[in-house]
C-alpha cells in the first residue's frame, strides 16, 4: 500500500502522539519504582518517535534493527539528525532487551532515569526536525 503525503503526515502525527504517551507511561512507572517497565516504555517511546519521522522520509521499517538502519541512512547521513540519535537508540534497545529477556539484568533507578532522559531529549529533537519536514 502506498501512502500519499497527507496520509504520511497523519500517520506521523499518530506515531508521535504514541511516543509522548509511552514517555508519560515511562515516567509514571519510574515514579512507582517499576524500573524495568520504565525502561521498556522509554524504548517504545523512542521507537514510535523514530517511526514518526521515518514515515515522512519514505521508509516504514517494522523490525527494530530496520529502524536503526533507516535512521542512520535517511536522517543522520544527510545531516537531519546528529549521529548520537543512533547511538542513544541502540542503548535504549539494549536496555529494553535486557529487561525484557535477560534473567540476570542489573537495571536500577539510575538506568531507568537515564533512559527516560535520553528518550525525552530524543523525542524533542525528532519533533523539532519532524516539523521541518511536514509542510
N, CA, C and O atoms as a Tinker XYZ file with bonds, in Angstrom:
   540  protein
     1  N      0.838000   -1.175000    0.000000    73     2
     2  CA     0.000000    0.000000    0.000000    64     1     3
     3  C      0.891000    1.250000    0.000000    63     2     4     5
     4  O      1.819000    1.367000    0.800000    81     3
     5  N      0.597000    2.153000   -0.889000    73     3     6
     6  CA     1.339000    3.407000   -0.992000    64     5     7
     7  C      0.555000    4.498000   -0.284000    63     6     8     9
     8  O     -0.644000    4.665000   -0.509000    81     7
     9  N      1.241000    5.235000    0.567000    73     7    10
    10  CA     0.612000    6.331000    1.297000    64     9    11
    11  C      0.904000    7.654000    0.606000    63    10    12    13
    12  O      2.023000    7.906000    0.160000    81    11
    13  N     -0.118000    8.489000    0.527000    73    11    14
    14  CA     0.064000    9.831000   -0.005000    64    13    15
    15  C      0.639000   10.744000    1.050000    63    14    16    17
    16  O      0.743000   10.352000    2.212000    81    15
    17  N      1.016000   11.949000    0.678000    73    15    18
    18  CA     1.633000   12.879000    1.624000    64    17    19
    19  C      0.779000   13.163000    2.863000    63    18    20    21
    20  O      1.297000   13.204000    3.979000    81    19
    21  N     -0.522000   13.356000    2.669000    73    19    22
    22  CA    -1.379000   13.638000    3.827000    64    21    23
    23  C     -1.490000   12.421000    4.743000    63    22    24    25
    24  O     -1.499000   12.559000    5.966000    81    23
    25  N     -1.575000   11.238000    4.151000    73    23    26
    26  CA    -1.618000   10.015000    4.959000    64    25    27
    27  C     -0.338000    9.852000    5.775000    63    26    28    29
    28  O     -0.384000    9.442000    6.935000    81    27
    29  N      0.798000   10.171000    5.170000    73    27    30
    30  CA     2.073000   10.093000    5.880000    64    29    31
    31  C      2.112000   11.081000    7.041000    63    30    32    33
    32  O      2.583000   10.748000    8.129000    81    31
    33  N      1.621000   12.287000    6.810000    73    31    34
    34  CA     1.580000   13.285000    7.881000    64    33    35
    35  C      0.687000   12.818000    9.020000    63    34    36    37
    36  O      1.045000   12.943000   10.192000    81    35
    37  N     -0.477000   12.280000    8.670000    73    35    38
    38  CA    -1.398000   11.800000    9.698000    64    37    39
    39  C     -0.783000   10.656000   10.510000    63    38    40    41
    40  O     -0.884000   10.627000   11.737000    81    39
    41  N     -0.150000    9.726000    9.815000    73    39    42
    42  CA     0.484000    8.605000   10.488000    64    41    43
    43  C      1.653000    9.088000   11.350000    63    42    44    45
    44  O      1.859000    8.590000   12.456000    81    43
    45  N      2.396000   10.033000   10.854000    73    43    46
    46  CA     3.495000   10.612000   11.619000    64    45    47
    47  C      2.979000   11.252000   12.910000    63    46    48    49
    48  O      3.551000   11.049000   13.981000    81    47
    49  N      1.910000   12.012000   12.803000    73    47    50
    50  CA     1.315000   12.639000   13.986000    64    49    51
    51  C      0.839000   11.589000   14.991000    63    50    52    53
    52  O      1.048000   11.739000   16.195000    81    51
    53  N      0.215000   10.554000   14.508000    73    51    54
    54  CA    -0.280000    9.479000   15.373000    64    53    55
    55  C      0.885000    8.807000   16.110000    63    54    56    57
    56  O      0.808000    8.551000   17.312000    81    55
    57  N      1.943000    8.532000   15.385000    73    55    58
    58  CA     3.111000    7.885000   15.999000    64    57    59
    59  C      3.767000    8.795000   17.036000    63    58    60    61
    60  O      4.222000    8.315000   18.075000    81    59
    61  N      3.823000   10.092000   16.771000    73    59    62
    62  CA     4.406000   10.997000   17.755000    64    61    63
    63  C      3.514000   11.078000   18.994000    63    62    64    65
    64  O      4.021000   11.168000   20.112000    81    63
    65  N      2.219000   11.049000   18.814000    73    63    66
    66  CA     1.308000   11.037000   19.966000    64    65    67
    67  C      1.543000    9.801000   20.830000    63    66    68    69
    68  O      1.547000    9.881000   22.059000    81    67
    69  N      1.738000    8.662000   20.176000    73    67    70
    70  CA     2.041000    7.431000   20.908000    64    69    71
    71  C      3.368000    7.561000   21.652000    63    70    72    73
    72  O      3.487000    7.121000   22.796000    81    71
    73  N      4.358000    8.162000   21.005000    73    71    74
    74  CA     5.659000    8.339000   21.648000    64    73    75
    75  C      5.513000    9.149000   22.936000    63    74    76    77
    76  O      6.093000    8.801000   23.964000    81    75
    77  N      4.744000   10.220000   22.871000    73    75    78
    78  CA     4.551000   11.055000   24.057000    64    77    79
    79  C      3.788000   10.318000   25.146000    63    78    80    81
    80  O      4.097000   10.461000   26.329000    81    79
    81  N      2.801000    9.538000   24.757000    73    79    82
    82  CA     2.042000    8.733000   25.722000    64    81    83
    83  C      2.955000    7.698000   26.390000    63    82    84    85
    84  O      2.918000    7.529000   27.609000    81    83
    85  N      3.770000    7.011000   25.591000    73    83    86
    86  CA     4.673000    5.999000   26.146000    64    85    87
    87  C      5.698000    6.633000   27.080000    63    86    88    89
    88  O      6.073000    6.027000   28.083000    81    87
    89  N      6.156000    7.849000   26.765000    73    87    90
    90  CA     7.094000    8.535000   27.643000    64    89    91
    91  C      6.422000    8.886000   28.968000    63    90    92    93
    92  O      7.040000    8.758000   30.024000    81    91
    93  N      5.175000    9.323000   28.925000    73    91    94
    94  CA     4.424000    9.567000   30.165000    64    93    95
    95  C      4.306000    8.290000   30.984000    63    94    96    97
    96  O      4.461000    8.314000   32.205000    81    95
    97  N      4.031000    7.172000   30.310000    73    95    98
    98  CA     3.956000    5.879000   30.994000    64    97    99
    99  C      5.288000    5.540000   31.656000    63    98   100   101
   100  O      5.323000    5.068000   32.792000    81    99
   101  N      6.387000    5.786000   30.936000    73    99   102
   102  CA     7.718000    5.501000   31.485000    64   101   103
   103  C      7.958000    6.318000   32.746000    63   102   104   105
   104  O      8.471000    5.802000   33.738000    81   103
   105  N      7.592000    7.571000   32.707000    73   103   106
   106  CA     7.787000    8.437000   33.880000    64   105   107
   107  C      6.921000    7.995000   35.054000    63   106   108   109
   108  O      7.362000    8.030000   36.203000    81   107
   109  N      5.695000    7.581000   34.769000    73   107   110
   110  CA     4.816000    7.087000   35.836000    64   109   111
   111  C      5.383000    5.804000   36.443000    63   110   112   113
   112  O      5.385000    5.637000   37.663000    81   111
   113  N      5.861000    4.907000   35.594000    73   111   114
   114  CA     6.452000    3.664000   36.085000    64   113   115
   115  C      7.705000    3.932000   36.906000    63   114   116   117
   116  O      7.930000    3.272000   37.921000    81   115
   117  N      8.509000    4.876000   36.490000    73   115   118
   118  CA     9.694000    5.255000   37.251000    64   117   119
   119  C      9.285000    5.726000   38.647000    63   118   120   121
   120  O      9.883000    5.326000   39.646000    81   119
   121  N      8.272000    6.570000   38.704000    73   119   122
   122  CA     7.785000    7.071000   39.986000    64   121   123
   123  C      7.253000    5.974000   40.901000    63   122   124   125
   124  O      7.276000    6.109000   42.124000    81   123
   125  N      6.776000    4.895000   40.304000    73   123   126
   126  CA     6.260000    3.759000   41.073000    64   125   127
   127  C      7.350000    2.752000   41.416000    63   126   128   129
   128  O      7.085000    1.743000   42.069000    81   127
   129  N      8.578000    3.025000   40.975000    73   127   130
   130  CA     9.670000    2.103000   41.257000    64   129   131
   131  C      9.704000    0.892000   40.344000    63   130   132   133
   132  O     10.375000   -0.096000   40.640000    81   131
   133  N      8.991000    0.966000   39.251000    73   131   134
   134  CA     8.953000   -0.133000   38.280000    64   133   135
   135  C      9.971000    0.168000   37.178000    63   134   136   137
   136  O      9.609000    0.603000   36.085000    81   135
   137  N     11.236000   -0.068000   37.480000    73   135   138
   138  CA    12.330000    0.350000   36.617000    64   137   139
   139  C     12.371000   -0.418000   35.305000    63   138   140   141
   140  O     12.643000    0.163000   34.254000    81   139
   141  N     12.106000   -1.703000   35.354000    73   139   142
   142  CA    12.117000   -2.490000   34.110000    64   141   143
   143  C     11.039000   -1.987000   33.144000    63   142   144   145
   144  O     11.286000   -1.813000   31.951000    81   143
   145  N      9.862000   -1.762000   33.677000    73   143   146
   146  CA     8.769000   -1.280000   32.829000    64   145   147
   147  C      9.046000    0.135000   32.341000    63   146   148   149
   148  O      8.694000    0.479000   31.212000    81   147
   149  N      9.670000    0.954000   33.172000    73   147   150
   150  CA    10.024000    2.316000   32.757000    64   149   151
   151  C     11.000000    2.280000   31.579000    63   150   152   153
   152  O     10.880000    3.067000   30.640000    81   151
   153  N     11.955000    1.371000   31.638000    73   151   154
   154  CA    12.921000    1.247000   30.542000    64   153   155
   155  C     12.228000    0.733000   29.284000    63   154   156   157
   156  O     12.498000    1.220000   28.186000    81   155
   157  N     11.351000   -0.233000   29.433000    73   155   158
   158  CA    10.600000   -0.765000   28.294000    64   157   159
   159  C      9.793000    0.352000   27.626000    63   158   160   161
   160  O      9.842000    0.509000   26.406000    81   159
   161  N      9.065000    1.114000   28.410000    73   159   162
   162  CA     8.233000    2.182000   27.861000    64   161   163
   163  C      9.079000    3.294000   27.257000    63   162   164   165
   164  O      8.690000    3.885000   26.250000    81   163
   165  N     10.234000    3.590000   27.858000    73   163   166
   166  CA    11.126000    4.602000   27.283000    64   165   167
   167  C     11.565000    4.179000   25.894000    63   166   168   169
   168  O     11.542000    4.975000   24.955000    81   167
   169  N     11.964000    2.923000   25.770000    73   167   170
   170  CA    12.399000    2.436000   24.458000    64   169   171
   171  C     11.269000    2.541000   23.437000    63   170   172   173
   172  O     11.481000    3.020000   22.323000    81   171
   173  N     10.075000    2.096000   23.809000    73   171   174
   174  CA     8.980000    2.126000   22.838000    64   173   175
   175  C      8.555000    3.556000   22.508000    63   174   176   177
   176  O      8.039000    3.809000   21.419000    81   175
   177  N      8.763000    4.486000   23.427000    73   175   178
   178  CA     8.531000    5.899000   23.114000    64   177   179
   179  C      9.519000    6.361000   22.042000    63   178   180   181
   180  O      9.139000    7.035000   21.084000    81   179
   181  N     10.785000    5.992000   22.213000    73   179   182
   182  CA    11.808000    6.358000   21.219000    64   181   183
   183  C     11.521000    5.699000   19.874000    63   182   184   185
   184  O     11.675000    6.324000   18.825000    81   183
   185  N     11.105000    4.442000   19.908000    73   183   186
   186  CA    10.786000    3.734000   18.667000    64   185   187
   187  C      9.637000    4.420000   17.922000    63   186   188   189
   188  O      9.713000    4.616000   16.709000    81   187
   189  N      8.596000    4.776000   18.633000    73   187   190
   190  CA     7.459000    5.454000   17.990000    64   189   191
   191  C      7.867000    6.811000   17.429000    63   190   192   193
   192  O      7.421000    7.198000   16.349000    81   191
   193  N      8.712000    7.533000   18.159000    73   191   194
   194  CA     9.185000    8.833000   17.671000    64   193   195
   195  C     10.015000    8.641000   16.401000    63   194   196   197
   196  O      9.846000    9.373000   15.426000    81   195
   197  N     10.906000    7.658000   16.419000    73   195   198
   198  CA    11.726000    7.394000   15.233000    64   197   199
   199  C     10.849000    7.032000   14.043000    63   198   200   201
   200  O     11.072000    7.517000   12.934000    81   199
   201  N      9.869000    6.193000   14.267000    73   199   202
   202  CA     8.992000    5.789000   13.173000    64   201   203
   203  C      8.128000    6.964000   12.704000    63   202   204   205
   204  O      7.697000    6.991000   11.551000    81   203
   205  N      7.871000    7.937000   13.594000    73   203   206
   206  CA     7.067000    9.099000   13.195000    64   205   207
   207  C      7.788000    9.970000   12.175000    63   206   208   209
   208  O      7.156000   10.576000   11.310000    81   207
   209  N      9.104000   10.028000   12.280000    73   207   210
   210  CA     9.846000   10.847000   11.319000    64   209   211
   211  C     10.240000   10.035000   10.094000    63   210   212   213
   212  O     10.305000   10.573000    8.988000    81   211
   213  N     10.501000    8.755000   10.279000    73   211   214
   214  CA    10.899000    7.928000    9.139000    64   213   215
   215  C      9.800000    7.837000    8.084000    63   214   216   217
   216  O     10.098000    7.817000    6.889000    81   215
   217  N      8.551000    7.781000    8.497000    73   215   218
   218  CA     7.456000    7.662000    7.521000    64   217   219
   219  C      7.418000    8.887000    6.603000    63   218   220   221
   220  O      6.985000    8.794000    5.455000    81   219
   221  N      7.868000   10.019000    7.108000    73   219   222
   222  CA     7.891000   11.232000    6.281000    64   221   223
   223  C      8.983000   11.165000    5.217000    63   222   224   225
   224  O      8.879000   11.807000    4.173000    81   223
   225  N     10.029000   10.386000    5.486000    73   223   226
   226  CA    11.147000   10.242000    4.558000    64   225   227
   227  C     10.987000    9.035000    3.643000    63   226   228   229
   228  O     11.847000    8.786000    2.798000    81   227
   229  N      9.910000    8.289000    3.796000    73   227   230
   230  CA     9.653000    7.165000    2.901000    64   229   231
   231  C      9.652000    5.805000    3.541000    63   230   232   233
   232  O      8.677000    5.070000    3.386000    81   231
   233  N     10.711000    5.425000    4.264000    73   231   234
   234  CA    10.741000    4.062000    4.793000    64   233   235
   235  C      9.775000    3.866000    5.955000    63   234   236   237
   236  O      9.485000    4.787000    6.718000    81   235
   237  N      9.290000    2.640000    6.059000    73   235   238
   238  CA     8.378000    2.289000    7.137000    64   237   239
   239  C      8.823000    0.942000    7.719000    63   238   240   241
   240  O      8.088000   -0.043000    7.650000    81   239
   241  N     10.036000    0.909000    8.293000    73   239   242
   242  CA    10.568000   -0.370000    8.770000    64   241   243
   243  C      9.791000   -0.897000    9.973000    63   242   244   245
   244  O      9.426000   -0.145000   10.876000    81   243
   245  N      9.551000   -2.192000    9.965000    73   243   246
   246  CA     8.885000   -2.845000   11.086000    64   245   247
   247  C      9.884000   -3.376000   12.107000    63   246   248   249
   248  O      9.714000   -3.150000   13.305000    81   247
   249  N     10.938000   -4.090000   11.650000    73   247   250
   250  CA    11.876000   -4.634000   12.649000    64   249   251
   251  C     12.650000   -3.513000   13.341000    63   250   252   253
   252  O     12.929000   -2.470000   12.751000    81   251
   253  N     12.983000   -3.754000   14.586000    73   251   254
   254  CA    13.686000   -2.747000   15.379000    64   253   255
   255  C     15.034000   -2.386000   14.759000    63   254   256   257
   256  O     15.400000   -1.211000   14.724000    81   255
   257  N     15.770000   -3.374000   14.272000    73   255   258
   258  CA    17.067000   -3.060000   13.669000    64   257   259
   259  C     16.905000   -2.306000   12.348000    63   258   260   261
   260  O     17.803000   -1.572000   11.936000    81   259
   261  N     15.765000   -2.485000   11.688000    73   259   262
   262  CA    15.484000   -1.721000   10.474000    64   261   263
   263  C     15.291000   -0.246000   10.774000    63   262   264   265
   264  O     15.660000    0.611000    9.971000    81   263
   265  N     14.714000    0.049000   11.926000    73   263   266
   266  CA    14.549000    1.448000   12.337000    64   265   267
   267  C     15.917000    2.083000   12.562000    63   266   268   269
   268  O     16.163000    3.211000   12.135000    81   267
   269  N     16.802000    1.356000   13.232000    73   267   270
   270  CA    18.155000    1.871000   13.470000    64   269   271
   271  C     18.854000    2.146000   12.142000    63   270   272   273
   272  O     19.447000    3.208000   11.952000    81   271
   273  N     18.782000    1.194000   11.237000    73   271   274
   274  CA    19.434000    1.341000    9.934000    64   273   275
   275  C     18.871000    2.537000    9.171000    63   274   276   277
   276  O     19.628000    3.348000    8.637000    81   275
   277  N     17.557000    2.645000    9.120000    73   275   278
   278  CA    16.933000    3.735000    8.368000    64   277   279
   279  C     17.171000    5.089000    9.014000    63   278   280   281
   280  O     17.308000    6.087000    8.307000    81   279
   281  N     17.223000    5.148000   10.342000    73   279   282
   282  CA    17.578000    6.414000   10.999000    64   281   283
   283  C     18.943000    6.882000   10.504000    63   282   284   285
   284  O     19.128000    8.050000   10.161000    81   283
   285  N     19.890000    5.953000   10.473000    73   283   286
   286  CA    21.233000    6.297000   10.018000    64   285   287
   287  C     21.270000    6.732000    8.566000    63   286   288   289
   288  O     21.875000    7.748000    8.226000    81   287
   289  N     20.618000    5.956000    7.713000    73   287   290
   290  CA    20.674000    6.236000    6.275000    64   289   291
   291  C     19.865000    7.465000    5.860000    63   290   292   293
   292  O     20.340000    8.290000    5.080000    81   291
   293  N     18.661000    7.582000    6.377000    73   291   294
   294  CA    17.753000    8.627000    5.902000    64   293   295
   295  C     17.809000    9.934000    6.681000    63   294   296   297
   296  O     17.432000   10.984000    6.160000    81   295
   297  N     18.276000    9.878000    7.925000    73   295   298
   298  CA    18.223000   11.097000    8.732000    64   297   299
   299  C     19.577000   11.548000    9.269000    63   298   300   301
   300  O     19.840000   12.748000    9.339000    81   299
   301  N     20.436000   10.611000    9.647000    73   299   302
   302  CA    21.747000   11.001000   10.164000    64   301   303
   303  C     22.711000   11.299000    9.019000    63   302   304   305
   304  O     23.362000   12.344000    9.017000    81   303
   305  N     22.806000   10.411000    8.065000    73   303   306
   306  CA    23.750000   10.595000    6.949000    64   305   307
   307  C     23.540000   11.920000    6.221000    63   306   308   309
   308  O     24.521000   12.603000    5.925000    81   307
   309  N     22.286000   12.315000    5.918000    73   307   310
   310  CA    22.109000   13.618000    5.259000    64   309   311
   311  C     22.198000   14.819000    6.209000    63   310   312   313
   312  O     22.074000   15.965000    5.775000    81   311
   313  N     22.411000   14.556000    7.503000    73   311   314
   314  CA    22.606000   15.647000    8.445000    64   313   315
   315  C     21.343000   16.198000    9.079000    63   314   316   317
   316  O     21.389000   17.251000    9.716000    81   315
   317  N     20.218000   15.516000    8.923000    73   315   318
   318  CA    18.981000   15.989000    9.547000    64   317   319
   319  C     18.967000   15.746000   11.055000    63   318   320   321
   320  O     18.374000   16.518000   11.808000    81   319
   321  N     19.622000   14.671000   11.491000    73   319   322
   322  CA    19.743000   14.352000   12.913000    64   321   323
   323  C     21.204000   14.049000   13.225000    63   322   324   325
   324  O     21.933000   13.574000   12.354000    81   323
   325  N     21.642000   14.317000   14.458000    73   323   326
   326  CA    23.033000   14.006000   14.827000    64   325   327
   327  C     23.235000   12.504000   15.004000    63   326   328   329
   328  O     22.284000   11.768000   15.266000    81   327
   329  N     24.466000   12.064000   14.860000    73   327   330
   330  CA    24.809000   10.646000   14.966000    64   329   331
   331  C     24.477000   10.090000   16.357000    63   330   332   333
   332  O     24.238000    8.890000   16.497000    81   331
   333  N     24.459000   10.937000   17.373000    73   331   334
   334  CA    24.137000   10.480000   18.730000    64   333   335
   335  C     22.746000    9.865000   18.821000    63   334   336   337
   336  O     22.496000    9.051000   19.710000    81   335
   337  N     21.842000   10.234000   17.927000    73   335   338
   338  CA    20.497000    9.660000   17.946000    64   337   339
   339  C     20.560000    8.152000   17.750000    63   338   340   341
   340  O     19.868000    7.407000   18.444000    81   339
   341  N     21.369000    7.706000   16.828000    73   339   342
   342  CA    21.509000    6.264000   16.576000    64   341   343
   343  C     22.173000    5.588000   17.771000    63   342   344   345
   344  O     21.735000    4.524000   18.207000    81   343
   345  N     23.217000    6.197000   18.294000    73   343   346
   346  CA    23.915000    5.646000   19.457000    64   345   347
   347  C     22.959000    5.514000   20.646000    63   346   348   349
   348  O     22.930000    4.480000   21.313000    81   347
   349  N     22.184000    6.559000   20.903000    73   347   350
   350  CA    21.235000    6.535000   22.015000    64   349   351
   351  C     20.126000    5.515000   21.780000    63   350   352   353
   352  O     19.707000    4.826000   22.710000    81   351
   353  N     19.656000    5.419000   20.556000    73   351   354
   354  CA    18.606000    4.451000   20.238000    64   353   355
   355  C     19.106000    3.026000   20.499000    63   354   356   357
   356  O     18.377000    2.194000   21.038000    81   355
   357  N     20.347000    2.758000   20.116000    73   355   358
   358  CA    20.927000    1.427000   20.341000    64   357   359
   359  C     21.061000    1.133000   21.836000    63   358   360   361
   360  O     20.849000   -0.001000   22.264000    81   359
   361  N     21.410000    2.139000   22.628000    73   359   362
   362  CA    21.495000    1.955000   24.072000    64   361   363
   363  C     20.121000    1.628000   24.653000    63   362   364   365
   364  O     19.983000    0.711000   25.462000    81   363
   365  N     19.111000    2.385000   24.233000    73   363   366
   366  CA    17.757000    2.121000   24.707000    64   365   367
   367  C     17.286000    0.727000   24.312000    63   366   368   369
   368  O     16.654000    0.031000   25.107000    81   367
   369  N     17.594000    0.322000   23.083000    73   367   370
   370  CA    17.230000   -1.019000   22.619000    64   369   371
   371  C     17.940000   -2.091000   23.445000    63   370   372   373
   372  O     17.329000   -3.091000   23.824000    81   371
   373  N     19.208000   -1.888000   23.720000    73   371   374
   374  CA    19.965000   -2.847000   24.518000    64   373   375
   375  C     19.372000   -2.981000   25.923000    63   374   376   377
   376  O     19.202000   -4.091000   26.428000    81   375
   377  N     19.065000   -1.860000   26.539000    73   375   378
   378  CA    18.457000   -1.911000   27.878000    64   377   379
   379  C     17.094000   -2.586000   27.837000    63   378   380   381
   380  O     16.771000   -3.398000   28.705000    81   379
   381  N     16.304000   -2.256000   26.840000    73   379   382
   382  CA    14.979000   -2.879000   26.723000    64   381   383
   383  C     15.112000   -4.376000   26.535000    63   382   384   385
   384  O     14.351000   -5.139000   27.129000    81   383
   385  N     16.046000   -4.807000   25.734000    73   383   386
   386  CA    16.271000   -6.236000   25.524000    64   385   387
   387  C     16.683000   -6.902000   26.836000    63   386   388   389
   388  O     16.214000   -7.994000   27.154000    81   387
   389  N     17.555000   -6.248000   27.592000    73   387   390
   390  CA    17.984000   -6.798000   28.880000    64   389   391
   391  C     16.816000   -6.978000   29.839000    63   390   392   393
   392  O     16.684000   -8.024000   30.474000    81   391
   393  N     15.964000   -5.951000   29.946000    73   391   394
   394  CA    14.876000   -6.055000   30.928000    64   393   395
   395  C     13.767000   -6.993000   30.465000    63   394   396   397
   396  O     13.091000   -7.607000   31.289000    81   395
   397  N     13.579000   -7.107000   29.169000    73   395   398
   398  CA    12.510000   -7.975000   28.669000    64   397   399
   399  C     12.925000   -9.439000   28.597000    63   398   400   401
   400  O     12.102000  -10.327000   28.820000    81   399
   401  N     14.183000   -9.698000   28.291000    73   399   402
   402  CA    14.606000  -11.075000   28.034000    64   401   403
   403  C     15.707000  -11.581000   28.958000    63   402   404   405
   404  O     15.923000  -12.790000   29.052000    81   403
   405  N     16.391000  -10.696000   29.629000    73   403   406
   406  CA    17.505000  -11.119000   30.477000    64   405   407
   407  C     17.027000  -11.651000   31.814000    63   406   408   409
   408  O     16.125000  -11.092000   32.437000    81   407
   409  N     17.638000  -12.727000   32.238000    73   407   410
   410  CA    17.292000  -13.303000   33.538000    64   409   411
   411  C     18.024000  -12.614000   34.677000    63   410   412   413
   412  O     17.521000  -12.564000   35.799000    81   411
   413  N     19.198000  -12.088000   34.401000    73   411   414
   414  CA    20.033000  -11.527000   35.458000    64   413   415
   415  C     20.415000  -10.083000   35.176000    63   414   416   417
   416  O     21.565000   -9.694000   35.378000    81   415
   417  N     19.456000   -9.284000   34.711000    73   415   418
   418  CA    19.773000   -7.892000   34.415000    64   417   419
   419  C     20.096000   -7.152000   35.711000    63   418   420   421
   420  O     19.687000   -7.557000   36.799000    81   419
   421  N     20.823000   -6.083000   35.564000    73   419   422
   422  CA    21.225000   -5.290000   36.724000    64   421   423
   423  C     20.699000   -3.863000   36.598000    63   422   424   425
   424  O     21.378000   -2.901000   36.955000    81   423
   425  N     19.503000   -3.750000   36.096000    73   423   426
   426  CA    18.887000   -2.439000   35.891000    64   425   427
   427  C     18.522000   -1.833000   37.247000    63   426   428   429
   428  O     18.020000   -2.519000   38.138000    81   427
   429  N     18.784000   -0.538000   37.381000    73   427   430
   430  CA    18.416000    0.142000   38.621000    64   429   431
   431  C     17.754000    1.485000   38.294000    63   430   432   433
   432  O     17.536000    1.820000   37.130000    81   431
   433  N     17.452000    2.222000   39.317000    73   431   434
   434  CA    16.778000    3.515000   39.147000    64   433   435
   435  C     17.579000    4.455000   38.238000    63   434   436   437
   436  O     17.005000    5.149000   37.398000    81   435
   437  N     18.888000    4.475000   38.406000    73   435   438
   438  CA    19.724000    5.378000   37.596000    64   437   439
   439  C     19.592000    5.044000   36.108000    63   438   440   441
   440  O     19.514000    5.950000   35.279000    81   439
   441  N     19.566000    3.754000   35.762000    73   439   442
   442  CA    19.391000    3.355000   34.367000    64   441   443
   443  C     18.027000    3.791000   33.845000    63   442   444   445
   444  O     17.914000    4.286000   32.723000    81   443
   445  N     16.999000    3.607000   34.657000    73   443   446
   446  CA    15.645000    3.984000   34.243000    64   445   447
   447  C     15.530000    5.497000   34.070000    63   446   448   449
   448  O     14.911000    5.971000   33.117000    81   447
   449  N     16.126000    6.254000   34.990000    73   447   450
   450  CA    16.114000    7.715000   34.871000    64   449   451
   451  C     16.866000    8.160000   33.622000    63   450   452   453
   452  O     16.410000    9.039000   32.890000    81   451
   453  N     18.027000    7.542000   33.387000    73   451   454
   454  CA    18.832000    7.879000   32.216000    64   453   455
   455  C     18.078000    7.563000   30.928000    63   454   456   457
   456  O     18.096000    8.356000   29.987000    81   455
   457  N     17.422000    6.417000   30.884000    73   455   458
   458  CA    16.636000    6.051000   29.698000    64   457   459
   459  C     15.529000    7.068000   29.448000    63   458   460   461
   460  O     15.289000    7.461000   28.306000    81   459
   461  N     14.860000    7.490000   30.504000    73   459   462
   462  CA    13.806000    8.493000   30.358000    64   461   463
   463  C     14.333000    9.823000   29.865000    63   462   464   465
   464  O     13.709000   10.480000   29.032000    81   463
   465  N     15.501000   10.223000   30.390000    73   463   466
   466  CA    16.112000   11.488000   29.961000    64   465   467
   467  C     16.524000   11.415000   28.491000    63   466   468   469
   468  O     16.245000   12.327000   27.712000    81   467
   469  N     17.190000   10.323000   28.123000    73   467   470
   470  CA    17.616000   10.140000   26.733000    64   469   471
   471  C     16.407000   10.170000   25.805000    63   470   472   473
   472  O     16.426000   10.829000   24.765000    81   471
   473  N     15.367000    9.458000   26.188000    73   471   474
   474  CA    14.169000    9.390000   25.349000    64   473   475
   475  C     13.498000   10.750000   25.226000    63   474   476   477
   476  O     13.088000   11.140000   24.133000    81   475
   477  N     13.383000   11.470000   26.327000    73   475   478
   478  CA    12.783000   12.802000   26.274000    64   477   479
   479  C     13.549000   13.730000   25.345000    63   478   480   481
   480  O     12.954000   14.452000   24.544000    81   479
   481  N     14.880000   13.706000   25.458000    73   479   482
   482  CA    15.710000   14.528000   24.575000    64   481   483
   483  C     15.553000   14.104000   23.115000    63   482   484   485
   484  O     15.480000   14.946000   22.220000    81   483
   485  N     15.501000   12.792000   22.884000    73   483   486
   486  CA    15.367000   12.277000   21.521000    64   485   487
   487  C     14.020000   12.688000   20.923000    63   486   488   489
   488  O     13.950000   13.100000   19.765000    81   487
   489  N     12.971000   12.575000   21.703000    73   487   490
   490  CA    11.649000   12.959000   21.211000    64   489   491
   491  C     11.620000   14.450000   20.873000    63   490   492   493
   492  O     11.080000   14.840000   19.838000    81   491
   493  N     12.195000   15.281000   21.738000    73   491   494
   494  CA    12.234000   16.722000   21.466000    64   493   495
   495  C     12.978000   17.019000   20.162000    63   494   496   497
   496  O     12.515000   17.810000   19.340000    81   495
   497  N     14.118000   16.384000   19.985000    73   495   498
   498  CA    14.907000   16.590000   18.776000    64   497   499
   499  C     14.173000   16.104000   17.527000    63   498   500   501
   500  O     14.134000   16.793000   16.508000    81   499
   501  N     13.601000   14.924000   17.622000    73   499   502
   502  CA    12.861000   14.385000   16.476000    64   501   503
   503  C     11.653000   15.251000   16.160000    63   502   504   505
   504  O     11.347000   15.488000   14.991000    81   503
   505  N     10.972000   15.720000   17.180000    73   503   506
   506  CA     9.788000   16.560000   16.933000    64   505   507
   507  C     10.181000   17.869000   16.247000    63   506   508   509
   508  O      9.501000   18.308000   15.320000    81   507
   509  N     11.263000   18.491000   16.690000    73   507   510
   510  CA    11.722000   19.720000   16.031000    64   509   511
   511  C     12.070000   19.448000   14.571000    63   510   512   513
   512  O     11.714000   20.224000   13.685000    81   511
   513  N     12.761000   18.354000   14.333000    73   511   514
   514  CA    13.162000   18.003000   12.963000    64   513   515
   515  C     11.946000   17.624000   12.125000    63   514   516   517
   516  O     11.837000   18.005000   10.959000    81   515
   517  N     11.050000   16.883000   12.725000    73   515   518
   518  CA     9.842000   16.437000   12.033000    64   517   519
   519  C      9.035000   17.637000   11.542000    63   518   520   521
   520  O      8.502000   17.625000   10.432000    81   519
   521  N      8.953000   18.657000   12.365000    73   519   522
   522  CA     8.198000   19.858000   11.983000    64   521   523
   523  C      8.814000   20.550000   10.772000    63   522   524   525
   524  O      8.099000   21.221000   10.028000    81   523
   525  N     10.108000   20.405000   10.555000    73   523   526
   526  CA    10.720000   20.999000    9.371000    64   525   527
   527  C     10.394000   20.188000    8.112000    63   526   528   529
   528  O     10.479000   20.703000    6.998000    81   527
   529  N     10.023000   18.921000    8.296000    73   527   530
   530  CA     9.723000   18.056000    7.155000    64   529   531
   531  C      8.250000   18.034000    6.785000    63   530   532   533
   532  O      7.883000   17.621000    5.685000    81   531
   533  N      7.403000   18.482000    7.713000    73   531   534
   534  CA     5.958000   18.494000    7.465000    64   533   535
   535  C      5.569000   19.862000    6.935000    63   534   536   537
   536  O      5.690000   20.864000    7.640000    81   535
   537  N      5.105000   19.906000    5.699000    73   535   538
   538  CA     4.742000   21.215000    5.120000    64   537   539
   539  C      3.524000   21.826000    5.802000    63   538   540
   540  O      3.093000   22.918000    5.434000    81   539
